[in-house]
Amino acid sequence: MSGVRVRTRAAALALAAVTVPAATAHAEARWSATDLTRVGDAALTGVTRVDGDTTWVYGVRVRQEGKVQPRTPLLLARDDGERSWREIPMPAFADRSNRISAIGAVSGDDAWAVGLYEESRGVFLTQHWDGTEWRVVDAPAPEGTKLAGAGLLDVSARARDDVWAVGWLIVVDSEVPDPDKPGGTIQETHGEAMFQHWDGEAWHLVPVPDAASLWSNSVTALADDDVWVSGYTSEDQPAMLHYDGTSWSRVPVPYDGVNGELIDLEARGANDVWAAGRTLNDDEDTGHALLAHWNGRSWKQVPAPADAGPVNDLTLAPGGVVAAGEQLDGTPYVMRLRRGRWSVPSVPPGGADGTRYLTGVAWTPQGVTAVGYEEGATGLPVPLLLTGGR
């Protein structure tokens, strides 16, 4: 089988270390934009609640040094009673972008961050937070398999000894000398899904049924026998897998359009699971919002506003969910589904050219916390952190 066509989540850019002052109000859209000037040039790529009192936002910081742009991982934290964000130092990740793909937390002193494949050592780099510091923990790569690229995209931490991570592999099927480039090679490759599980002692690769037909984007673990993984198939169809404690099975997700993918998963319980991504009407379509809900028996598509483009991130909120993404014209949106009705609080414009990108969203006591970046006057990213949007 040729495997899936490689398509990763939207990439972001960069950030730095300091205490950040409180937010300032943006009256028009009921948003508060946090002043991150002292953080420097950076892009925020995700946000998560690590416990009932604390929010983390993460991304990468970028510096310009001559013709190169060194990047370092960035993690900012704030307790609900605090007015400022503080930085939590992190070791560098293995990939040159130093990008944190995702963070999942059992509690404020038990969290996991995942990143890409470290080719020099043949392992995936994960990091564990014990409440005081981060510790690098290697996750294995498939033995006897040559990789042209690989990475972990999402992590779900349910308990100290029950953490799931999913990602991707670009497997080299064959390699021959390149006649046009002395010393170079021509590779034939295919992409496939990868699942890993932490049992309290070590990470272990988990067999994926028909892995070459699947690309895995997101995971949520509810119990030992209740784990969901979403992504897309080699035919560019939204894909959903469920683990019942013994084996994995494909579960159909209805959707409009001819192609699509599922990017994110969130769950309140076994009978209340949400998935989001995009659906495409044809080969020229950039995508429309795709939302689906599991009620314990089947997945049902949830109608979204007609002008909502692909969903980048999803979070649970009272009475429903909140999604962030891009409208069909490329402008960012945040939309909230509450008791069956959508509301779309406008996102204030910004950036050197008015362009903003929203990459992550979480529900906090202040309402929505949305993160991302915009292009600065120097061409480097400027971090974006908005709260409010009720």
N, C-alpha and C positions, 0 to 999 in steps of 0.2 A: 504494500500500500504506500502511496506517495506521501501520506501524512498531511497535516494541516498546513495551510498557508500562514506564514508567520505574521502575526499582527499583535503587538504588545499594547499595554495601556498607554495613555497619553503621557509623554515624558515631561518632566519639569526641569528646573535649573539650579538655584543655589542660596546660602545664609551664613551667620556668625554668633559670638558669645557675650551676653550682657543682661542687665535687668531692663525691661522695656516698660515705659510709662503707661498709664491708664489710657483707655480709649477716648476718642473725641467724637461727638455726635454728628451724624449726617442726617439732618432733619427730614429731608425730602422722602427718603426711603425707609425711615425708621431703623437705620443701620448706624452702628458706631464703628469707625475705622481706627484700629489701633495704630499708633505712631511707632513704626519699626525702624526709624531712621538710624538709630544706633546699632541696629543689627547688621546693617550694611547691605551689599548687593546679594540677593538670595531669592530662592523660590521655595514656597511652602507647598508640599505635595500631599499632606494628609493631616487629619485631626482625629483624635480618639479620646473617649472618656476612660480613664484607667481605673477609676473607682467612683463612688458616689459624690466625691468632693473635688476631683482633680481632672483637668483637661490638659492633654499634651497636643502640641502641633509640631510637625517635623518636616524636614526638607533638606536642601543643600545650600551652602554659602559659596559664592563665586568671587574670586579675585582676578584682576587682570595683571599679569606679570609678563611684560613684553608681548610676545605673540601667543603665550599660553594662558589658560584660565584654570588655575588650581581650584579644586572643589573639596569641601569638607562637609561631613554630615552635620545637621543642626537639629536640636531638640529643645523646644521651649515648653515650660510647664507653668500652670497657674492653678492655685486652689480657689474655690469659689469665693472665699472671704478676702482674697487678696486683690489689690488693684494693679499689680504689675506682673509681667511675665518674667520668669527666671530661666536661665539656660542650664541644662543638664549635659555635662560633657559626654561625648561618645567617641569610641575608637573609630578609625576609618573603616569603611567597607572595602570589599575586594575589587569592585568594578571601578573603572576610572572616573565615573560620574559621582562616586561616593554617595549614591542615592539610596535612601531607605525606602524599600518597596512598601512595607506595611509594618504596623505595630499592633500586637494583640496583648491584652493584659488580663490576668486572673484577678490581680489587685494592684495597689500602688507599690507593693514590694515584690511583685512577681509578674514580669512582663517580658515579651519577646519581640525582637525586631529582626526582619529578614531582608536579604539583599541578593546580589548576583553570585555567579560562580567564580571562584578563584582558580584560574587555570593553572597557575604555577604550582599549586599544591593539590589540585584535583578534588576540591571540596567546595561546598556551599557555605557561605559565611552567615551565621546567625549570631545574635547577641542576646544575652539574658540580663535583666535588671533585677537586683535583689533588694532594692530599696536604698542602696548606698552607691553602687557603681555598676557599670556594664561589664560583662565578661564575654569574650568571644568564644563561641561554641561551634565547632565544625559539624556540618551535616554531610553525609556521604553522597558521592556521585555513583552512577551505575558502573560496576566493574567491567573492564574489557570493552568499554564503549568510548570511542573518540567523539568529542563534542566540539562543534564549531561555535557554540554559545549556549548559555543556560542561565536560569535564574529562578528565584522564588518570588512570587507576586503577592501572596497573601498569607496571613497566619491567623488562626483562631485558637486562643488559649482558654480552655474550659476549666482545667485544674492543674495542680503542680505536676501531675504525671499524665496529663492528657492534653497535648497540644498538637494541632494539625497545621501543616503548611503545604501550599500547592504552588506549582510553577510550570516551567517549560524546559524542554531540551531541544537543541538542534543537533541531531545525530548525523555523523558523517558516514554515509553508506559506501562511498568509494573515493579514492584520491589518486590522481595521476599527475605526472609532471606537466607543467604548462609550457608548451613549445615556444610561446611568445615572451615568457619571463623566466630567464635562467634562475633556477633555485626555487621558483614558484610552483604552485600546484593548482589543479582544478578539482574541486570537490563536488560530489553529489550528496545532497543532504535531505533530511526530512525533519519536520517538527513533531513533537509529541508531548503529552501531558506527563507531569510528575507529581506524586503525592509523597509527603514525608510525615512521620509521626514521632513525637517525643513521649517517651514512656516514664520520664522522671530520671532516667540515667543517661540516655543517648537518643539521637535521632536515628530513625530507621526508614529506608525506602519501603514504600507500600506498593505492591503490584497494582497496576491500573489496567483494567480490562480494555483491550483494543486501544492501547495508549496512542498509537499513531493516527487514530481517527479523531483525536480530541485535543483541544487546547484549554487548559484550566486557568481561570482568572481569579476565582474567589472561593472561600471555604467558610463554613460556620458549623461548629460542633455543639450539639445540644446535650448529648449523652453518649455513653460508650457505644450505644447501638442506634445513634441518630446523628449522622453527619451528612451535610449537603455540600456539593461542589458544583460550581457553575462555570460555563465557558462557551465554547462553540465547537462545531464539528468540522471535519475536513470538507464537508459540503457547504460550509458557512451557514449552518443552522444553529440557533440557540441550543445549548446542551445543559442538561441537569443530571447529576448522578447522586444517588443516595446510598449510604452505608448503613446496614441494619445490624452491625456487630459481627457479621459473618462474611458477607459479600456485598459487592457494589452492583447497582442496577441503574439503567437509564430510565428517567422519568420524563415523559413528554411535557413541554411547556408550550401552550398555544400562543400564537403571535400573528399579527398582520404582516404582509410583505413577502418577499421572496428570500431574503437572507437576514441574518441578524446574529447578535451575540449577547451574552449575559456577563456583565462586568462586576456586579457587587451583590452580596447576600447579607441580609440582616434577619434576626429571628428573636421573637419574644418567647416562643415556646414551640412545642412539637406541632401544634395546630395553627401556628401564626408565623409563617416565614415569608419574607419578601425578597424579590429579585429585581434587578434593574439592569438596563443596558441600552441597546439600540436595535431598531429594525429598519431594513432598507427595502424600498419599493422596486428598485432596478439598479443596474450597474453604475449609473450616474448619481444615485442618491447618496448623500453624505450621512444620512441616518435620521431617524425620528426616535423619540423616547419610547422605551419599552419597559413596562412595569408589570409584574406578575405576583400573585399571592397564592400561598399554599394554605389550605384550610384544614389540613389533616387527612384529606381524601384525594384531592387533585389540585393541580395548578390552574389558575384562571388568570387571563390577561385583564389588567386594570386599565381602563381608558385614561389617556393622558391628554393634556392640552395639545391642540393640533399643531401649534407652532413650536413646540418643545423639541429640540434636537436631542442628540445622544446624552444619556445620563453618565456622568463621570463618577458620582459617588452617591450613596444612599445612607440615611440614618433613620432610626426609629424616633418618633415624636408622639406626644399625647394624642390619642385618637387617630393615629395614622403614621405617615412617614414624611420625610423631607428629602428632596433630591436636588442635586446641583449638576449643571451641565452647560451646553451651549444651545442657543436658539438656532433656528435654521439659517439666520443671517450671520451667525458666528458670535453674537454677543452673549455674555454669560447670563444664566438664570439660576434662581433658587425658587423652587416651588414646593408648597406644602399641601399634602392631602390630609384633610381632617374631617372625619365622619362622612366620607364619601364625596367631599367637594374640594376642588383645587383652589388655592390662592397663590399668586405669583408676585411677591414683593419685589419691586424694581431694584436692580443692583446699580449703585452709583457708578458713573463712568470714571475712568482714570487712565494713567499711563501716558507716555510721551505722545502716543498716537490715539489715545482713547480706548485702547484694547486692554481687556482684562481676561484672565483665565482662572476659573474656579476648579480646583482639583479635589477638594475634600470638604465634607460637611458633617457636623455633629450637633446633637441637641444638648443644650446646657441650661442651667437655671436662668441664664440671660436670654434664652431663646435659641436661635440658630447661631452657631459659630461656623463661618465659611472661610476657607483658606485658598490661596493660590498665588498668583504673581502677575505683574504687568511689566511691560518693557520700559526701562528707564531711559533717560536722555542719552546715557553713554552706550546704550545697547545691551547692558547687563540687566538681569532681572531685578525687580523691586518686589519684596514680599508684600503680600496682601492678607490681612486678617480682619474680617468683618464679624460683628456680633449684633444680634437683634433679629430683624426680619420677621417678627411675629405677624 
